[in-house]
Amino acid sequence: MKEVVLDHPLISHKLSILRSVDTETKEFRELASDISMLLVYEAFKECETEQIEVTTPMGKTVGRRIDENKYAFIPILRAGLGMVDGVLKILPNAKIGHIGMWRDEKTLEPVSYYFKVPADIEERIAILLDPMLATGGSAVAAIGELKRAGVKNIKFMAMVSAPEGIARVKKEHPDVQIYTAALDECLNDTGYIVPGLGDAGDRIFGTI
């Protein structure tokens, strides 16, 4: 599957402010939420709907509805939590799981410490949330955990991605569709995205 890079003036505008070193914690959180909403819009462009009857003040009509019970959003802790409010503004009844990972700064590989998802996760479409798709290590590991739990349909949403991370996910999990607000130049020697936006978790939670 080819990655989907959102090309929209609103996203470009908000992402430019998000990247700035001068953007403080409150505004960074708000922008992360806004961009997450726009990512959901793209990720659900081809989702299934069901026909329903709707009574308006003027009579009856036929509408379409998304079955929110088919979906689960799974933020990769901790930075992924910064995307949850935004996606829930669009699909407020979707279930939320959590996958906890930290990055070993020597190997740049993820170390898993927490996994909690809805009991019926294998019946749902799981959408992983992580602001940064850098080396791809956390994404690949999280996708692997979901597949071991029986999930067959997985999507990945990021705000900023590196070519190296996208290539790794596509190589190890070619069935997973990636949605990103930006595709940046590369990774630096310490595994951070350039130009990127710094450490998303630190900027979301004010722990810089």
Backbone as CSV, one residue per row, in Angstrom:
resi,resn,N_x,N_y,N_z,CA_x,CA_y,CA_z,C_x,C_y,C_z
1,MET,0.830,-1.190,0.000,0.000,0.000,0.000,0.870,1.248,0.000
2,LYS,0.472,2.238,-0.766,1.216,3.488,-0.812,0.783,4.381,0.343
3,GLU,1.771,5.055,0.953,1.436,5.987,2.023,0.614,7.146,1.478
4,VAL,-0.249,7.700,2.322,-1.056,8.853,1.950,-0.511,10.068,2.689
5,VAL,0.012,11.035,1.939,0.519,12.278,2.515,-0.505,13.367,2.234
6,LEU,-1.060,13.931,3.294,-2.123,14.918,3.129,-1.563,16.226,2.588
7,ASP,-2.126,16.665,1.504,-1.714,17.918,0.885,-2.897,18.874,0.912
8,HIS,-2.958,19.683,1.972,-4.095,20.575,2.145,-3.615,21.861,2.811
9,PRO,-4.085,23.013,2.366,-3.628,24.282,2.935,-3.816,24.372,4.455
10,LEU,-4.927,23.859,4.968,-5.153,23.925,6.419,-4.100,23.139,7.184
11,ILE,-3.768,21.952,6.677,-2.762,21.128,7.350,-1.393,21.797,7.254
12,SER,-1.051,22.317,6.085,0.232,23.005,5.926,0.346,24.176,6.891
13,HIS,-0.740,24.925,7.024,-0.762,26.075,7.926,-0.537,25.646,9.375
14,LYS,-1.322,24.684,9.820,-1.231,24.249,11.218,0.086,23.543,11.511
15,LEU,0.572,22.768,10.547,1.826,22.051,10.754,3.009,23.008,10.835
16,SER,2.964,24.090,10.072,4.046,25.078,10.131,4.145,25.704,11.521
17,ILE,3.003,25.982,12.130,3.011,26.542,13.488,3.452,25.483,14.483
18,LEU,2.992,24.247,14.292,3.355,23.148,15.180,4.863,22.943,15.214
19,ARG,5.500,23.039,14.073,6.941,22.795,13.990,7.769,23.855,14.719
20,SER,7.264,25.078,14.768,8.063,26.205,15.253,8.561,26.007,16.678
21,VAL,9.818,26.335,16.886,10.406,26.257,18.221,9.737,27.234,19.181
22,ASP,9.057,28.242,18.657,8.413,29.248,19.496,7.007,28.846,19.944
23,THR,6.473,27.755,19.401,5.123,27.318,19.783,5.156,26.648,21.148
24,GLU,4.382,27.188,22.083,4.404,26.670,23.454,3.420,25.520,23.640
25,THR,3.457,24.930,24.819,2.763,23.665,25.082,1.278,23.708,24.771
26,LYS,0.561,24.714,25.265,-0.884,24.768,25.071,-1.241,24.784,23.591
27,GLU,-0.589,25.653,22.838,-0.890,25.752,21.414,-0.449,24.496,20.679
28,PHE,0.669,23.908,21.089,1.140,22.674,20.452,0.094,21.577,20.600
29,ARG,-0.457,21.427,21.806,-1.494,20.411,22.036,-2.711,20.656,21.151
30,GLU,-3.137,21.895,21.082,-4.318,22.228,20.292,-4.087,21.933,18.813
31,LEU,-2.912,22.269,18.319,-2.592,22.017,16.919,-2.498,20.519,16.638
32,ALA,-1.918,19.767,17.562,-1.834,18.311,17.395,-3.229,17.710,17.304
33,SER,-4.150,18.220,18.108,-5.537,17.762,18.070,-6.185,18.099,16.738
34,ASP,-5.971,19.314,16.263,-6.561,19.746,14.988,-6.044,18.895,13.832
35,ILE,-4.740,18.677,13.779,-4.154,17.893,12.693,-4.638,16.451,12.751
36,SER,-4.823,15.931,13.946,-5.335,14.561,14.100,-6.747,14.439,13.532
37,MET,-7.573,15.467,13.758,-8.926,15.463,13.186,-8.877,15.394,11.671
38,LEU,-7.970,16.163,11.080,-7.868,16.191,9.628,-7.321,14.877,9.081
39,LEU,-6.446,14.219,9.839,-5.948,12.904,9.440,-7.073,11.872,9.435
40,VAL,-7.950,11.938,10.439,-9.094,11.019,10.494,-9.981,11.216,9.275
41,TYR,-10.178,12.454,8.888,-11.004,12.753,7.712,-10.487,11.984,6.496
42,GLU,-9.172,11.985,6.320,-8.582,11.295,5.169,-8.640,9.779,5.342
43,ALA,-8.332,9.308,6.543,-8.281,7.863,6.786,-9.645,7.199,6.642
44,PHE,-10.711,7.976,6.837,-12.060,7.408,6.774,-12.765,7.741,5.463
45,LYS,-12.016,8.215,4.483,-12.619,8.625,3.221,-13.356,7.470,2.538
46,GLU,-12.839,6.241,2.691,-13.436,5.095,2.013,-14.051,4.088,2.989
47,CYS,-14.368,4.532,4.206,-14.930,3.588,5.181,-16.380,3.247,4.822
48,GLU,-16.811,2.092,5.276,-18.167,1.630,4.996,-19.183,2.421,5.815
49,THR,-20.350,2.648,5.215,-21.460,3.267,5.934,-22.691,2.396,5.768
50,GLU,-23.660,2.597,6.652,-24.917,1.871,6.555,-26.059,2.863,6.369
51,GLN,-27.067,2.434,5.652,-28.209,3.306,5.358,-29.162,3.338,6.547
52,ILE,-29.617,4.535,6.907,-30.575,4.690,8.007,-31.674,5.658,7.587
53,GLU,-32.800,5.552,8.255,-33.887,6.498,8.037,-33.783,7.608,9.068
54,VAL,-33.909,8.845,8.599,-33.799,10.012,9.468,-35.067,10.847,9.347
55,THR,-35.619,11.230,10.510,-36.779,12.111,10.514,-36.316,13.541,10.762
56,THR,-36.510,14.410,9.794,-36.162,15.816,9.936,-37.422,16.597,10.341
57,PRO,-37.314,17.864,10.687,-38.506,18.657,10.994,-39.486,18.742,9.828
58,MET,-39.030,18.432,8.622,-39.869,18.538,7.442,-40.320,17.190,6.880
59,GLY,-39.876,16.108,7.516,-40.280,14.798,7.010,-39.171,13.773,7.142
60,LYS,-39.275,12.698,6.373,-38.305,11.612,6.454,-37.360,11.638,5.256
61,THR,-36.122,11.167,5.503,-35.141,11.055,4.438,-34.232,9.874,4.743
62,VAL,-33.357,9.562,3.818,-32.401,8.469,3.997,-31.020,9.071,4.233
63,GLY,-30.343,8.595,5.265,-28.997,9.059,5.573,-28.012,7.913,5.601
64,ARG,-26.764,8.229,5.845,-25.707,7.232,5.963,-25.044,7.377,7.317
65,ARG,-24.630,6.264,7.906,-24.034,6.293,9.240,-22.825,5.365,9.290
66,ILE,-21.784,5.808,9.997,-20.609,4.967,10.257,-20.855,4.187,11.534
67,ASP,-20.587,2.902,11.511,-20.688,2.083,12.723,-19.404,2.260,13.525
68,GLU,-19.464,3.141,14.529,-18.269,3.457,15.312,-17.752,2.263,16.099
69,ASN,-18.602,1.258,16.327,-18.178,0.074,17.064,-17.208,-0.800,16.283
70,LYS,-17.004,-0.483,15.023,-16.067,-1.260,14.213,-14.625,-0.799,14.394
71,TYR,-14.434,0.313,15.114,-13.113,0.936,15.148,-12.549,1.029,16.559
72,ALA,-11.219,1.045,16.609,-10.514,1.309,17.868,-9.285,2.134,17.554
73,PHE,-9.098,3.214,18.296,-7.895,4.019,18.166,-6.899,3.564,19.225
74,ILE,-5.652,3.366,18.803,-4.621,2.844,19.708,-3.436,3.806,19.722
75,PRO,-3.367,4.737,20.684,-2.190,5.601,20.764,-0.982,4.824,21.293
76,ILE,0.173,5.098,20.705,1.415,4.556,21.227,1.916,5.541,22.273
77,LEU,1.994,5.084,23.518,2.363,5.971,24.628,3.841,6.352,24.523
78,ARG,4.121,7.624,24.950,3.143,8.537,25.505,2.652,9.559,24.500
79,ALA,3.478,9.800,23.469,3.187,10.893,22.541,1.857,10.713,21.819
80,GLY,1.463,9.464,21.553,0.214,9.210,20.850,-1.014,9.732,21.574
81,LEU,-0.895,9.924,22.889,-2.020,10.461,23.648,-2.408,11.857,23.164
82,GLY,-1.448,12.582,22.611,-1.725,13.922,22.134,-2.624,13.960,20.909
83,MET,-2.897,12.805,20.305,-3.760,12.736,19.131,-5.166,12.243,19.464
84,VAL,-5.363,11.757,20.677,-6.637,11.107,21.027,-7.807,12.082,21.029
85,ASP,-7.640,13.250,21.641,-8.755,14.202,21.697,-9.242,14.566,20.298
86,GLY,-8.325,14.737,19.377,-8.698,15.114,18.022,-9.513,14.044,17.316
87,VAL,-9.090,12.786,17.430,-9.823,11.720,16.735,-11.178,11.473,17.377
88,LEU,-11.264,11.669,18.690,-12.543,11.442,19.377,-13.554,12.554,19.097
89,LYS,-13.092,13.703,18.648,-14.036,14.747,18.239,-14.789,14.316,16.987
90,ILE,-14.176,13.444,16.189,-14.804,12.959,14.973,-15.618,11.693,15.229
91,LEU,-15.050,10.764,15.992,-15.732,9.498,16.298,-15.737,9.295,17.818
92,PRO,-16.625,9.973,18.524,-16.581,9.980,19.993,-16.903,8.650,20.644
93,ASN,-17.533,7.728,19.917,-17.887,6.438,20.520,-16.893,5.331,20.212
94,ALA,-15.841,5.648,19.487,-14.823,4.635,19.182,-14.096,4.234,20.465
95,LYS,-13.696,2.985,20.541,-12.953,2.491,21.706,-11.486,2.915,21.599
96,ILE,-10.846,3.024,22.770,-9.445,3.434,22.846,-8.635,2.344,23.543
97,GLY,-7.554,1.922,22.907,-6.598,1.023,23.548,-5.307,1.785,23.806
98,HIS,-4.322,1.121,24.393,-3.036,1.772,24.652,-1.908,0.764,24.466
99,ILE,-0.856,1.206,23.796,0.367,0.422,23.699,1.497,1.296,24.218
100,GLY,2.168,0.813,25.278,3.250,1.572,25.887,4.600,1.086,25.408
101,MET,5.417,2.019,24.905,6.767,1.685,24.450,7.706,2.843,24.758
102,TRP,8.942,2.510,25.072,9.970,3.538,25.169,11.134,3.139,24.279
103,ARG,11.865,4.150,23.812,12.943,3.887,22.869,14.280,3.779,23.569
104,ASP,14.976,2.679,23.355,16.336,2.511,23.840,17.235,3.437,23.021
105,GLU,17.813,4.424,23.670,18.573,5.443,22.941,19.878,4.912,22.348
106,LYS,20.315,3.719,22.785,21.531,3.136,22.211,21.219,2.358,20.936
107,THR,20.169,1.546,20.998,19.823,0.718,19.836,18.791,1.386,18.932
108,LEU,18.103,2.416,19.454,16.999,3.105,18.786,15.806,2.179,18.551
109,GLU,15.782,1.036,19.239,14.689,0.082,19.104,13.709,0.229,20.265
110,PRO,12.427,-0.090,20.048,11.418,0.071,21.101,11.456,-1.050,22.130
111,VAL,11.108,-0.684,23.341,10.958,-1.656,24.433,9.509,-1.550,24.907
112,SER,8.773,-2.642,24.821,7.347,-2.624,25.169,7.155,-2.819,26.666
113,TYR,6.222,-2.054,27.251,5.950,-2.204,28.680,4.460,-2.251,29.008
114,TYR,3.570,-2.005,28.025,2.136,-1.989,28.338,1.340,-2.279,27.076
115,PHE,0.290,-3.094,27.233,-0.587,-3.420,26.110,-1.993,-3.657,26.659
116,LYS,-2.911,-2.759,26.331,-4.293,-2.877,26.781,-5.203,-2.408,25.660
117,VAL,-6.007,-3.334,25.128,-6.892,-3.012,24.019,-8.278,-3.573,24.312
118,PRO,-9.312,-3.137,23.593,-10.648,-3.695,23.797,-10.648,-5.214,23.649
119,ALA,-11.507,-5.877,24.424,-11.541,-7.336,24.431,-11.849,-7.920,23.058
120,ASP,-12.620,-7.195,22.259,-12.995,-7.681,20.932,-12.156,-7.037,19.831
121,ILE,-10.911,-6.716,20.133,-10.072,-5.979,19.205,-9.916,-6.696,17.871
122,GLU,-9.954,-8.019,17.866,-9.769,-8.760,16.619,-10.910,-8.530,15.632
123,GLU,-12.034,-8.013,16.127,-13.180,-7.747,15.266,-13.223,-6.301,14.777
124,ARG,-12.279,-5.499,15.210,-12.293,-4.077,14.901,-11.194,-3.693,13.906
125,ILE,-11.366,-2.529,13.297,-10.296,-1.903,12.535,-9.497,-1.060,13.530
126,ALA,-8.224,-1.359,13.667,-7.382,-0.669,14.643,-6.585,0.430,13.956
127,ILE,-6.622,1.621,14.539,-5.904,2.763,13.977,-4.862,3.225,14.987
128,LEU,-3.603,2.952,14.671,-2.506,3.334,15.555,-2.227,4.824,15.436
129,LEU,-1.962,5.459,16.572,-1.694,6.898,16.605,-0.303,7.156,17.175
130,ASP,0.516,7.865,16.413,1.833,8.279,16.896,2.219,9.535,16.113
131,PRO,2.513,10.645,16.790,2.819,11.870,16.055,3.988,11.737,15.090
132,MET,4.967,10.876,15.444,6.180,10.775,14.649,6.394,9.339,14.162
133,LEU,6.596,9.181,12.869,7.030,7.907,12.306,8.472,8.124,11.869
134,ALA,9.403,7.792,12.771,10.816,8.109,12.552,11.564,6.889,12.011
135,THR,12.162,6.094,12.889,12.864,4.892,12.432,11.894,3.794,12.005
136,GLY,10.667,3.879,12.503,9.671,2.851,12.226,9.682,1.731,13.234
137,GLY,10.620,1.759,14.182,10.727,0.679,15.160,9.487,0.506,16.012
138,SER,8.995,1.603,16.594,7.803,1.524,17.440,6.580,1.126,16.629
139,ALA,6.462,1.674,15.435,5.313,1.352,14.584,5.291,-0.128,14.239
140,VAL,6.419,-0.663,13.819,6.504,-2.079,13.450,6.200,-2.972,14.648
141,ALA,6.754,-2.612,15.813,6.521,-3.416,17.012,5.053,-3.361,17.435
142,ALA,4.449,-2.160,17.389,3.044,-2.024,17.787,2.128,-2.773,16.831
143,ILE,2.413,-2.697,15.539,1.616,-3.441,14.561,1.735,-4.943,14.827
144,GLY,2.935,-5.378,15.140,3.137,-6.789,15.450,2.323,-7.245,16.651
145,GLU,2.262,-6.404,17.690,1.479,-6.756,18.877,-0.009,-6.846,18.543
146,LEU,-0.500,-5.925,17.726,-1.905,-5.971,17.346,-2.220,-7.203,16.509
147,LYS,-1.328,-7.563,15.603,-1.552,-8.757,14.792,-1.548,-10.016,15.654
148,ARG,-0.666,-10.065,16.643,-0.658,-11.222,17.552,-1.938,-11.294,18.375
149,ALA,-2.592,-10.149,18.557,-3.869,-10.118,19.278,-5.043,-10.453,18.364
150,GLY,-4.755,-10.697,17.090,-5.800,-11.124,16.159,-6.348,-10.062,15.242
151,VAL,-5.779,-8.850,15.283,-6.289,-7.770,14.437,-5.852,-8.004,12.987
152,LYS,-6.799,-7.876,12.084,-6.512,-8.133,10.670,-6.493,-6.856,9.831
153,ASN,-7.076,-5.784,10.327,-7.142,-4.540,9.568,-6.560,-3.419,10.423
154,ILE,-5.393,-2.920,10.025,-4.675,-1.920,10.810,-4.306,-0.736,9.921
155,LYS,-4.494,0.468,10.460,-4.043,1.691,9.803,-3.099,2.407,10.759
156,PHE,-2.223,3.227,10.198,-1.267,3.973,11.020,-1.357,5.449,10.674
157,MET,-1.513,6.299,11.698,-1.628,7.738,11.504,-0.501,8.467,12.225
158,ALA,0.188,9.344,11.490,1.267,10.145,12.061,1.146,11.569,11.564
159,MET,1.701,12.496,12.332,1.705,13.887,11.884,2.908,14.166,10.993
160,VAL,4.066,13.630,11.367,5.288,13.832,10.585,5.998,12.490,10.433
161,SER,6.446,12.183,9.219,7.099,10.899,8.955,8.422,11.098,8.233
162,ALA,9.330,10.144,8.426,10.594,10.107,7.699,10.522,9.000,6.650
163,PRO,11.200,9.167,5.533,11.194,8.115,4.507,11.657,6.765,5.044
164,GLU,12.638,6.790,5.963,13.158,5.547,6.520,12.090,4.789,7.300
165,GLY,11.273,5.526,8.063,10.222,4.884,8.850,9.135,4.301,7.974
166,ILE,8.729,5.060,6.961,7.708,4.566,6.048,8.200,3.322,5.320
167,ALA,9.464,3.349,4.869,10.019,2.202,4.150,10.041,0.956,5.028
168,ARG,10.376,1.128,6.299,10.435,-0.038,7.189,9.061,-0.630,7.439
169,VAL,8.063,0.226,7.690,6.708,-0.276,7.907,6.202,-0.991,6.657
170,LYS,6.422,-0.398,5.495,5.952,-1.001,4.247,6.645,-2.335,3.976
171,LYS,7.914,-2.445,4.368,8.654,-3.693,4.153,8.159,-4.795,5.078
172,GLU,7.952,-4.473,6.370,7.611,-5.502,7.353,6.108,-5.729,7.492
173,HIS,5.317,-4.698,7.166,3.856,-4.830,7.246,3.223,-4.147,6.034
174,PRO,3.382,-4.722,4.849,2.894,-4.071,3.626,1.379,-3.938,3.544
175,ASP,0.666,-4.616,4.431,-0.797,-4.550,4.425,-1.331,-3.378,5.232
176,VAL,-0.475,-2.626,5.898,-0.905,-1.520,6.761,-0.834,-0.206,5.992
177,GLN,-1.956,0.495,5.926,-2.016,1.791,5.250,-1.508,2.878,6.185
178,ILE,-0.636,3.743,5.666,-0.064,4.834,6.452,-0.661,6.162,5.994
179,TYR,-1.084,6.972,6.972,-1.557,8.320,6.706,-0.673,9.291,7.486
180,THR,-0.137,10.282,6.809,0.734,11.241,7.479,0.457,12.645,6.967
181,ALA,0.624,13.624,7.855,0.406,15.016,7.464,1.610,15.582,6.730
182,ALA,2.796,14.950,6.889,3.997,15.444,6.211,5.021,14.327,6.061
183,LEU,5.713,14.344,4.943,6.837,13.433,4.720,8.100,14.287,4.672
184,ASP,8.942,14.148,5.706,10.115,15.003,5.842,11.334,14.421,5.114
185,GLU,12.478,15.074,5.304,13.667,14.751,4.512,14.331,13.434,4.906
186,CYS,14.644,13.284,6.207,15.453,12.137,6.619,15.519,12.066,8.139
187,LEU,16.276,11.090,8.628,16.599,10.990,10.049,18.028,11.494,10.274
188,ASN,18.270,12.067,11.455,19.646,12.436,11.787,20.352,11.256,12.455
189,ASP,21.555,11.479,12.940,22.358,10.383,13.498,21.776,9.797,14.771
190,THR,20.890,10.544,15.435,20.289,10.038,16.670,18.857,9.558,16.459
191,GLY,18.434,9.443,15.206,17.125,8.874,14.913,15.968,9.838,14.997
192,TYR,16.250,11.153,14.988,15.177,12.145,14.993,14.903,12.633,13.568
193,ILE,13.637,12.980,13.322,13.240,13.429,11.992,13.735,14.849,11.732
194,VAL,14.268,15.051,10.537,14.736,16.373,10.094,13.902,16.803,8.880
195,PRO,13.305,18.022,8.880,13.367,19.042,9.939,12.485,18.722,11.156
196,GLY,11.468,17.881,10.985,10.683,17.418,12.128,10.039,18.510,12.943
197,LEU,9.880,18.203,14.237,9.308,19.184,15.157,9.839,18.996,16.570
198,GLY,10.964,18.286,16.664,11.527,17.986,17.976,10.932,16.724,18.549
199,ASP,10.955,16.601,19.864,10.369,15.444,20.543,8.891,15.729,20.802
200,ALA,8.028,15.043,20.090,6.579,15.322,20.191,6.060,15.107,21.600
201,GLY,6.500,14.039,22.268,6.035,13.771,23.624,6.410,14.885,24.584
202,ASP,7.649,15.321,24.515,8.092,16.410,25.393,7.316,17.696,25.119
203,ARG,7.031,17.961,23.856,6.342,19.212,23.519,4.859,19.147,23.893
204,ILE,4.258,17.970,23.785,2.846,17.809,24.171,2.676,17.929,25.681
205,PHE,3.601,17.340,26.433,3.439,17.283,27.882,4.284,18.308,28.634
206,GLY,5.011,19.146,27.905,5.748,20.211,28.546,6.922,19.740,29.368
207,THR,7.563,18.660,28.947,8.678,18.095,29.714,10.021,18.345,29.045
208,ILE,10.089,19.399,28.238,11.350,19.722,27.550,12.373,20.208,28.581
